[in-house]
Amino acid sequence: MTQAFASEESGALSREEAAAAAAACSREFRADPHPVYATLRETAPVCPMSPPHGVETYLITRYDDGRAALADPRLSKDMYGAIDAYHRIFGDSSIALDDNMLFSDPPKHTRLRRIVGSTFTPKRVESLRTRIQEITDGLLDQCPTSGPFNLLPEFCFPLPLQVICELLGVPENERKQAQEWSATVAQTGFGPEARKALEIAEGNLREYLVDLCARKRKAPDSGLLSALVTAKDQEGALTDSELVSTAWVLLFAGHKTTAYQIGNTVYHLLSRPEQKRLALRDDASLAAAIEEVFRFESSVENSTFRWAKEDIVIRDQLIPKGALVQISITGANRDPEVFADPNELDVQRPNAQAAHLAFGYGPHYCAGAPLARLEIQLALGTLFRRHPHMALAVAPEDARWMTVPFPAFRGLAELPVVLDPS
């Protein structure tokens, strides 16, 4: 079993602290990880861990510490600077897809973020509203109404995937294959077979994106990828590697987290009829409810990796130079020092949107947050308007969550529902 790498004998962690750290890496706690994060907040808020990937990592679980760490320039996102750790976790093949703003520091991050921001504008996002509504309606038209089915593959995942593919300009007949490769890259597995599958999928994705960029160069369209190709060719603003890697991160980040968040929100509202009733009073109430579920059960459980460029002390815990760091978004968003009754879902909570860390904080705040919010609001509003009596097809406590240990994502393995129980 994975465990805290600072042992009781070393004096760094007590037996209880080490047990909590080990639990945070186990499969058993996936059904409800929140008690473990609560223990870590109290006993080891900056906890040295040995996750399944085998690279020692410090996990931050308190809100104030996590928020500060997300914006701390001493914690680098440039994984090339921690190259040995990077290779041990992801392998050499991942580098070709990670030359993007997610894994970079200023000034490179500033440049890449500006380029994406100049093409991924609020105006462009808002212009998608009608098309997102059409996709939403089309998917729901195909969902069965006479019996239980799994909402995740029929609705939650295809909606944001179709939206980001249309935004980028990925041809419709190529989306299924791109999604399958992306799903393989996203899996959290560290054994030989998983690493081999990862290497193959990453190679296929890179070849596909190189070819797609070349096609956009020959026949540009109104999509975001064509805009990025133009920025590279006319302004020299992107290298070949950055262009392909930016296309990848937009494709991947643009659908997976949103898909799981739609599922999480449906599940929690269906599990709490009174909260559902309050959420569906009007559009503003639904928007507030969506933000509360971002706080309560974010699809992003842990931040992407950072590494310490120098020795850093957080809450008396030394994080040595070169060490990896992750922030527990799930742990921070249920910190009782910030949120009253944090383990209660309260769709009328006054400060959920302003305070939650589901989209991160600081320079790496999620650039796609406006698109995610628009997609989720249209998805949930349409789903509950068309099927106001929708119900879970299993008892809430029997819902199955992903069982991957110490993951980046928090989401359901399946979401059985009945759209029209009558």
C-alpha positions in Angstrom: 0.0 0.0 0.0 1.2 3.5 -0.7 2.0 5.6 2.4 3.5 8.8 3.7 7.2 8.7 2.9 8.0 10.5 6.2 7.7 7.7 8.7 6.6 7.9 12.4 10.2 6.9 13.3 11.5 10.0 11.6 9.3 12.2 13.8 7.8 13.9 10.7 4.3 12.3 11.0 2.5 10.6 13.8 0.9 7.1 13.3 -2.5 8.8 12.7 -1.1 11.2 10.2 0.7 8.5 8.3 -2.5 6.4 8.2 -4.4 9.4 6.8 -1.8 10.0 4.2 -1.8 6.3 3.2 -5.6 6.3 3.0 -5.5 9.3 0.6 -3.6 7.1 -1.9 -5.8 4.0 -1.5 -8.6 2.8 -3.7 -10.9 2.3 -0.7 -11.5 6.0 0.0 -12.8 6.9 -3.5 -16.4 6.5 -2.5 -16.0 9.3 0.0 -12.6 10.9 0.3 -13.7 13.8 2.3 -13.1 12.4 5.8 -9.5 11.7 4.8 -9.0 15.2 3.6 -10.5 16.5 6.8 -8.1 14.5 8.8 -5.2 15.7 6.7 -6.3 19.4 7.2 -6.2 18.9 10.9 -3.2 16.7 11.4 -0.9 17.1 8.4 -2.1 20.1 6.2 1.1 19.9 4.2 1.6 16.2 4.0 4.5 14.2 2.4 3.0 11.4 0.3 4.2 8.5 -1.8 1.5 8.2 -4.5 1.2 5.2 -7.0 3.5 6.9 -9.5 6.3 6.5 -6.9 7.5 10.2 -6.9 7.4 11.8 -3.4 4.8 14.6 -3.4 3.7 17.1 -0.8 -0.1 17.5 -0.7 -1.6 20.8 0.6 -5.2 20.4 1.9 -6.1 23.7 3.7 -7.7 26.5 1.8 -5.5 29.4 2.7 -2.3 27.4 2.0 -3.7 26.0 -1.2 -4.8 29.4 -2.6 -1.4 30.9 -1.8 0.4 28.0 -3.3 -1.5 28.2 -6.6 -0.1 31.7 -7.1 3.3 31.2 -5.5 6.1 31.9 -8.1 8.4 29.7 -6.1 6.3 26.7 -7.1 7.1 26.1 -10.8 4.7 24.6 -13.3 7.6 24.1 -15.8 8.0 20.3 -15.5 11.1 20.4 -17.7 12.7 21.9 -14.6 11.9 18.8 -12.7 12.8 16.5 -15.6 13.7 13.4 -13.6 10.5 13.5 -11.7 8.6 14.2 -14.9 10.1 11.2 -16.6 9.3 8.9 -13.7 5.7 9.9 -13.6 4.7 10.4 -17.3 7.5 8.9 -19.4 9.4 10.5 -22.2 6.6 10.4 -24.7 4.5 12.9 -22.8 6.9 15.8 -23.4 5.7 16.3 -26.9 2.2 17.1 -25.7 3.1 19.1 -22.6 4.8 22.2 -24.3 1.9 24.4 -23.4 0.7 27.1 -21.0 -0.4 24.5 -18.4 3.2 23.4 -17.9 5.1 26.6 -18.1 6.1 29.7 -16.1 6.3 33.4 -17.1 7.4 34.7 -19.4 6.5 31.7 -21.6 3.3 31.1 -19.8 2.3 34.8 -20.2 3.0 34.7 -23.9 1.0 31.4 -24.5 -1.8 32.5 -22.3 -2.1 35.8 -24.2 -2.3 34.0 -27.5 -5.0 31.6 -26.4 -6.9 34.4 -24.7 -6.8 36.5 -27.8 -8.6 33.7 -29.7 -10.6 32.2 -26.9 -12.5 35.4 -26.1 -15.7 35.9 -24.1 -17.3 37.0 -27.3 -16.4 33.8 -29.1 -17.6 31.8 -26.1 -21.0 33.6 -26.0 -21.4 33.1 -29.8 -21.5 29.4 -29.1 -24.6 29.6 -26.9 -27.1 28.8 -29.7 -24.9 25.9 -31.0 -24.4 24.5 -27.4 -28.2 24.6 -27.0 -28.7 22.7 -30.3 -26.2 20.0 -29.3 -27.8 19.7 -25.9 -31.3 19.3 -27.4 -30.0 16.8 -30.0 -28.3 14.6 -27.4 -31.4 14.6 -25.1 -33.6 13.7 -28.1 -31.6 10.5 -28.4 -31.7 9.5 -24.7 -34.2 6.8 -23.7 -37.2 7.9 -21.6 -38.7 4.6 -20.9 -36.1 3.1 -18.6 -32.8 3.6 -16.7 -29.6 4.4 -18.6 -26.1 5.8 -17.9 -26.2 9.5 -18.4 -22.4 9.9 -18.6 -21.7 8.4 -22.0 -25.0 9.5 -23.5 -25.0 13.1 -22.5 -22.4 14.4 -20.0 -19.4 13.5 -22.1 -20.5 14.0 -25.7 -21.8 17.5 -25.0 -18.5 19.2 -24.0 -16.6 17.0 -26.4 -18.7 18.1 -29.4 -18.5 21.8 -28.2 -14.7 21.9 -27.9 -14.2 19.9 -31.2 -16.4 22.4 -33.0 -14.6 25.3 -31.4 -11.3 24.0 -32.4 -12.5 22.8 -35.8 -12.0 19.1 -35.5 -13.9 17.3 -38.3 -17.0 15.4 -37.0 -15.9 12.0 -38.4 -12.5 12.3 -36.5 -13.8 13.2 -33.0 -14.5 9.7 -31.8 -10.9 8.5 -32.4 -9.5 11.7 -30.9 -11.6 11.2 -27.8 -10.5 7.6 -27.4 -6.8 8.6 -27.6 -7.4 11.4 -25.1 -9.2 9.0 -22.7 -6.1 6.7 -22.8 -3.8 9.6 -22.1 -6.0 10.7 -19.2 -5.9 7.4 -17.4 -4.0 7.2 -14.2 -2.0 4.0 -14.4 1.7 3.5 -13.8 2.3 -0.2 -14.6 4.1 -1.4 -17.7 0.9 -2.1 -19.7 -0.6 1.3 -18.8 2.6 3.1 -19.8 2.8 1.3 -23.1 -0.8 2.2 -23.9 -0.1 5.8 -22.9 3.0 6.0 -25.2 1.0 4.7 -28.2 -1.9 7.0 -27.6 0.3 10.0 -27.1 2.2 9.2 -30.3 -1.1 8.8 -32.3 -2.5 12.1 -30.8 0.6 14.0 -31.7 0.7 12.7 -35.3 -3.0 13.5 -35.7 -2.7 17.0 -34.4 0.4 17.7 -36.5 -1.7 16.6 -39.6 -4.7 18.5 -38.5 -2.7 21.7 -38.1 -1.2 21.2 -41.6 -4.7 20.8 -43.0 -5.9 24.0 -41.3 -2.9 25.8 -42.8 -4.0 24.7 -46.3 -7.7 25.3 -45.7 -8.3 27.6 -42.8 -11.7 28.0 -41.2 -13.3 30.0 -38.4 -12.2 27.5 -35.7 -9.8 28.2 -32.9 -7.1 25.9 -34.2 -7.0 27.8 -37.5 -6.5 31.0 -35.5 -3.6 29.5 -33.6 -2.0 28.3 -36.8 -2.4 31.8 -38.2 -0.8 33.3 -35.1 2.1 30.9 -35.5 2.7 31.6 -39.2 2.0 35.3 -39.3 3.4 36.4 -36.0 5.9 33.7 -35.2 4.1 33.6 -31.8 4.1 29.8 -31.4 6.7 27.1 -32.2 5.6 23.9 -33.9 5.8 22.1 -30.6 3.8 24.7 -28.8 1.1 24.8 -31.5 0.5 21.0 -31.3 0.7 20.9 -27.5 -1.7 23.9 -27.1 -4.2 22.1 -29.4 -3.9 19.0 -27.2 -4.4 20.8 -23.9 -7.5 22.7 -25.2 -9.0 19.4 -26.6 -8.4 17.5 -23.4 -9.1 20.2 -20.7 -12.1 21.4 -22.8 -14.2 18.4 -22.2 -13.2 15.9 -19.5 -13.5 18.2 -16.4 -16.8 19.7 -17.7 -18.2 16.3 -18.4 -17.5 15.0 -14.9 -18.8 18.3 -13.4 -22.2 17.9 -15.2 -22.4 14.4 -13.8 -21.5 15.5 -10.3 -24.1 18.3 -10.3 -26.9 16.1 -11.6 -26.1 13.4 -9.0 -26.0 15.8 -6.0 -29.2 17.7 -7.0 -31.1 14.4 -7.6 -29.9 13.2 -4.2 -31.3 16.2 -2.4 -34.8 17.1 -3.6 -35.1 20.3 -1.5 -31.8 21.6 -2.9 -32.9 20.7 -6.4 -36.2 22.6 -5.9 -34.2 25.7 -4.8 -31.8 25.4 -7.6 -34.4 25.3 -10.3 -36.4 28.3 -9.3 -34.8 30.5 -12.0 -31.6 30.9 -14.0 -29.8 32.8 -11.2 -30.6 30.1 -8.7 -29.3 27.4 -11.0 -26.1 29.4 -11.7 -25.6 29.7 -7.9 -26.3 26.0 -7.4 -23.7 25.1 -10.1 -21.1 27.1 -8.3 -21.9 25.4 -5.0 -21.4 22.0 -6.5 -18.1 23.2 -7.9 -17.2 23.9 -4.3 -18.8 20.7 -2.8 -17.7 18.2 -5.4 -15.3 19.6 -8.0 -14.4 17.4 -10.9 -10.8 18.6 -10.3 -9.7 16.9 -7.2 -6.0 17.7 -7.1 -4.1 20.4 -9.0 -1.5 19.5 -11.6 2.0 19.2 -10.4 4.3 22.0 -9.3 7.8 21.8 -8.0 9.7 23.8 -5.5 12.4 26.0 -7.1 13.9 26.6 -3.6 13.3 25.4 -0.1 9.8 26.5 1.0 8.2 26.3 4.5 4.4 26.1 4.7 2.9 25.6 8.1 6.2 24.6 9.6 6.6 21.9 7.0 9.8 22.2 4.9 9.3 21.5 1.2 12.8 21.0 -0.1 14.0 22.4 -3.3 13.1 20.1 -6.2 10.2 18.4 -4.4 6.8 18.0 -6.2 3.7 19.7 -4.8 0.0 19.3 -5.4 -2.9 21.2 -4.0 -6.0 19.3 -2.9 -8.8 21.3 -4.5 -11.3 19.0 -2.8 -9.7 19.4 0.6 -9.4 23.2 0.3 -13.0 23.6 -0.9 -14.3 22.0 2.3 -12.1 23.8 4.7 -14.4 24.8 7.7 -12.2 27.9 8.3 -13.6 29.3 5.1 -17.0 27.6 4.5 -19.6 27.2 7.2 -20.9 23.6 7.4 -18.6 22.7 4.5 -19.9 19.1 4.2 -23.5 20.4 3.5 -24.6 21.2 0.0 -26.2 24.6 0.2 -27.2 26.0 -3.2 -28.0 29.3 -1.5 -24.5 29.6 -0.1 -23.5 33.3 -0.5 -19.8 33.0 -1.2 -19.4 29.8 -3.2 -18.4 31.3 -6.6 -16.2 34.0 -5.1 -14.2 31.6 -2.9 -14.1 28.1 -4.4 -10.9 26.9 -6.1 -12.4 24.6 -8.7 -10.9 26.7 -11.5 -7.7 27.3 -9.7 -6.3 30.7 -8.7 -3.6 33.0 -9.8 -1.8 33.1 -13.2 -3.0 29.5 -14.0 -6.7 30.2 -13.4 -8.6 28.2 -15.9 -8.9 30.0 -19.2 -11.9 27.9 -20.1 -14.0 28.8 -17.1 -16.5 30.9 -19.0 -17.1 28.1 -21.5 -17.5 25.5 -18.8 -20.0 27.6 -16.9 -22.0 28.2 -20.1 -22.1 24.5 -21.0 -23.1 23.3 -17.6 -25.8 26.0 -17.2 -27.3 25.1 -20.6 -27.0 21.4 -20.0 -28.5 21.4 -16.5 -31.2 23.9 -17.4 -32.3 22.0 -20.4 -32.1 18.6 -18.8 -34.3 19.5 -15.8 -36.7 21.6 -17.9 -37.4 18.8 -20.3 -37.4 16.1 -17.6 -38.5 17.7 -14.3 -39.2 14.3 -12.7 -35.8 12.7 -13.6 -34.6 10.5 -10.8 -31.5 8.4 -9.9 -31.9 4.7 -10.9 -29.9 3.7 -7.8 -29.9 4.7 -4.2 -27.5 7.7 -3.8 -25.3 5.7 -1.5 -24.9 3.0 -4.2 -23.5 5.3 -6.8 -20.1 4.2 -8.0 -17.2 6.7 -8.2 -14.0 6.4 -10.1 -11.7 4.1 -8.2 -8.4 5.4 -9.6 -6.1 6.1 -6.6 -4.9 9.6 -5.9 -6.3 11.0 -9.1 -6.5 14.5 -10.6 -10.2 14.0 -11.3 -13.3 13.4 -9.1 -16.2 11.9 -10.9 -18.7 9.1 -11.1 -17.9 5.8 -12.8 -21.6 5.7 -14.0 -24.7 7.8 -13.5 -27.8 5.6 -13.9 -31.0 7.8 -14.2 -34.5 7.5 -15.3 -35.6 10.6 -17.2 -39.4 10.1 -16.9 -40.1 7.7 -14.0 -43.9 7.8 -14.6 
